[in-house]
Amino acid sequence: MTTHETTTHETTTHQVPDHLPAAARSRTHTWQPRPDMTPELLGMSGLEILRAALEGALPAASMMSTLGFRLTEVGEGFTVFEGDPGDHLLNPMGTVHGGFLATLLDSALGSAVMTRLPAGAMYTTVQLGVHMIRPVLSDTPALRCEGTALHVGRTTATAEARIIGTHDGKLYAHGTTTCAVLRT
């Protein structure tokens, strides 16, 4: 076995069997840690927090850097994320792993709910339904995920989202969520 190392902020070591070619690619990402829930942040609505992240006044969620997607639009009850498929996201069959699509959907769904939460309230996903319509390949151009809050109540919220190809306008996946609303 040959050992190969990949460095981000930590070193990850994995074994590549000698009969396989050595890893020819690497991917590095950086992120800024999110601040603790300070009184200033607790005084901001969900929409204000997401707008601050979009404008760069708050760091983006580290998951976005890890998987290669970004928040591109935010408004009352809706959010838009765009993600970049690539060969670093492939499953054993050689298509982009469904977890990438599920994460993109979960981000847009939860953030759409977040835009309608008052200061001091948070959410957590309790149910995520994902429907994958067509495969995403490593060379598929950017995907756009649009999330819309359908209901945001005192204790629960629901939302729906769709992933559309920016290059072809085709539907790649869609999903729904139920979130628990947590109030401090």
C-alpha positions as CSV (number, residue, x, y, z in Angstrom):
1,M,0.0,0.0,0.0
2,T,1.1,3.5,-0.7
3,T,0.2,6.3,1.7
4,H,-1.1,9.6,0.3
5,E,-1.8,12.7,2.4
6,T,-4.3,15.5,1.7
7,T,-4.0,18.8,3.6
8,T,-6.7,21.3,4.4
9,H,-6.4,22.6,7.9
10,E,-5.8,19.1,9.1
11,T,-4.0,16.1,7.5
12,T,-6.0,13.2,6.4
13,T,-4.1,10.0,5.5
14,H,-5.6,7.2,3.4
15,Q,-4.2,4.1,1.9
16,V,-4.2,3.5,-1.9
17,P,-3.6,-0.2,-2.8
18,D,-0.5,-0.6,-4.9
19,H,-2.4,-2.1,-7.9
20,L,-4.4,1.2,-8.3
21,P,-2.8,4.4,-9.7
22,A,-1.7,7.0,-7.1
23,A,-4.2,9.8,-6.5
24,A,-3.5,12.4,-9.1
25,R,-5.7,15.1,-7.8
26,S,-6.1,17.1,-4.6
27,R,-8.6,19.6,-3.3
28,T,-8.0,22.2,-0.7
29,H,-10.6,24.4,0.9
30,T,-10.6,27.1,3.5
31,W,-13.2,28.5,5.7
32,Q,-13.7,31.0,8.5
33,P,-15.2,29.6,11.7
34,R,-18.6,30.8,12.6
35,P,-18.8,33.1,15.7
36,D,-20.3,31.9,18.9
37,M,-24.0,32.9,19.4
38,T,-23.2,36.3,20.9
39,P,-25.9,38.7,22.1
40,E,-25.4,40.5,18.8
41,L,-26.2,37.4,16.7
42,L,-29.0,36.4,19.0
43,G,-30.5,39.8,18.3
44,M,-30.6,39.2,14.6
45,S,-33.4,37.5,12.7
46,G,-32.7,34.5,10.5
47,L,-33.0,36.8,7.4
48,E,-30.6,39.3,8.8
49,I,-28.0,36.5,9.6
50,L,-28.3,35.1,6.1
51,R,-28.1,38.5,4.4
52,A,-25.0,39.2,6.5
53,A,-23.4,36.0,5.4
54,L,-24.3,36.7,1.7
55,E,-22.7,40.1,2.0
56,G,-19.6,38.7,3.7
57,A,-20.2,40.4,7.1
58,L,-20.5,36.9,8.7
59,P,-18.6,33.8,7.6
60,A,-20.4,31.4,5.3
61,A,-21.3,28.0,6.7
62,S,-18.1,25.8,6.5
63,M,-20.1,23.0,4.8
64,M,-20.4,25.1,1.7
65,S,-16.6,25.3,1.3
66,T,-16.3,21.6,2.0
67,L,-18.7,20.5,-0.8
68,G,-18.3,23.4,-3.2
69,F,-21.6,25.4,-3.0
70,R,-22.6,28.9,-2.1
71,L,-25.5,31.1,-1.1
72,T,-26.4,33.4,-4.0
73,E,-29.8,34.9,-3.1
74,V,-31.8,35.4,0.0
75,G,-35.2,37.0,0.7
76,E,-38.2,36.6,2.9
77,G,-39.2,32.9,2.7
78,F,-36.7,31.9,-0.1
79,T,-33.0,31.2,-0.7
80,V,-30.9,30.2,-3.6
81,F,-27.7,28.1,-3.5
82,E,-25.5,27.1,-6.4
83,G,-23.2,24.1,-6.3
84,D,-20.4,22.8,-8.5
85,P,-20.4,19.0,-9.2
86,G,-17.0,17.5,-9.8
87,D,-15.1,14.2,-9.7
88,H,-14.3,14.7,-6.0
89,L,-18.0,14.0,-5.3
90,L,-18.3,10.7,-7.2
91,N,-19.9,7.6,-5.7
92,P,-18.6,4.0,-6.5
93,M,-20.8,4.0,-9.7
94,G,-19.1,7.1,-11.1
95,T,-21.9,9.6,-10.7
96,V,-22.1,12.5,-8.2
97,H,-23.1,11.1,-4.8
98,G,-26.7,11.7,-3.9
99,G,-25.5,13.1,-0.6
100,F,-24.3,16.2,-2.5
101,L,-27.8,16.8,-3.8
102,A,-29.4,16.1,-0.5
103,T,-27.0,18.5,1.3
104,L,-27.7,21.2,-1.3
105,L,-31.5,20.7,-0.9
106,D,-31.2,20.6,2.9
107,S,-29.3,23.9,2.9
108,A,-31.8,25.7,0.7
109,L,-34.8,24.2,2.6
110,G,-33.5,25.0,6.1
111,S,-32.3,28.4,5.1
112,A,-35.7,29.3,3.5
113,V,-37.2,28.5,6.9
114,M,-34.5,30.5,8.6
115,T,-35.4,33.6,6.7
116,R,-38.8,33.7,8.4
117,L,-37.5,33.1,12.0
118,P,-37.4,36.0,14.4
119,A,-34.3,36.9,16.5
120,G,-33.5,34.3,19.0
121,A,-35.2,31.4,17.2
122,M,-33.4,28.5,15.5
123,Y,-34.4,25.5,13.5
124,T,-33.3,21.9,13.0
125,T,-34.3,19.5,10.3
126,V,-36.4,16.6,11.6
127,Q,-37.4,15.2,8.2
128,L,-35.9,15.5,4.7
129,G,-37.5,14.0,1.6
130,V,-35.3,13.9,-1.5
131,H,-36.3,12.8,-5.0
132,M,-33.4,12.5,-7.5
133,I,-34.7,12.8,-11.1
134,R,-31.6,12.5,-13.3
135,P,-27.9,11.6,-12.6
136,V,-25.4,14.3,-12.1
137,L,-22.0,13.6,-13.7
138,S,-18.6,15.0,-12.7
139,D,-18.7,17.3,-15.7
140,T,-22.2,18.6,-15.1
141,P,-22.1,22.4,-14.9
142,A,-23.3,24.3,-11.8
143,L,-26.6,23.4,-10.3
144,R,-29.1,26.0,-8.8
145,C,-31.1,25.0,-5.8
146,E,-34.1,27.3,-5.0
147,G,-35.8,26.8,-1.6
148,T,-39.2,28.2,-0.5
149,A,-40.7,28.2,3.0
150,L,-44.3,26.9,2.9
151,H,-45.2,27.2,6.5
152,V,-43.3,28.6,9.5
153,G,-45.2,28.2,12.7
154,R,-44.4,28.5,16.4
155,T,-43.0,24.9,16.7
156,T,-42.7,23.5,13.2
157,A,-41.9,24.6,9.6
158,T,-42.0,23.1,6.1
159,A,-40.3,24.0,2.9
160,E,-39.8,22.8,-0.6
161,A,-36.8,23.1,-3.0
162,R,-35.8,22.2,-6.6
163,I,-32.3,21.7,-8.1
164,I,-32.2,23.0,-11.7
165,G,-29.3,22.8,-14.1
166,T,-27.9,26.3,-14.8
167,H,-26.9,25.1,-18.3
168,D,-30.0,23.3,-19.4
169,G,-32.8,24.3,-17.1
170,K,-33.6,20.7,-16.4
171,L,-34.9,19.4,-13.0
172,Y,-32.2,17.2,-11.3
173,A,-33.8,16.8,-7.9
174,H,-36.5,18.2,-5.6
175,G,-37.2,17.8,-1.9
176,T,-39.2,18.8,1.1
177,T,-38.4,19.3,4.8
178,T,-40.1,19.5,8.1
179,C,-38.1,21.5,10.7
180,A,-38.5,21.9,14.4
181,V,-38.5,25.6,15.4
182,L,-36.5,26.2,18.6
183,R,-37.0,29.4,20.6
184,T,-34.6,30.6,23.2
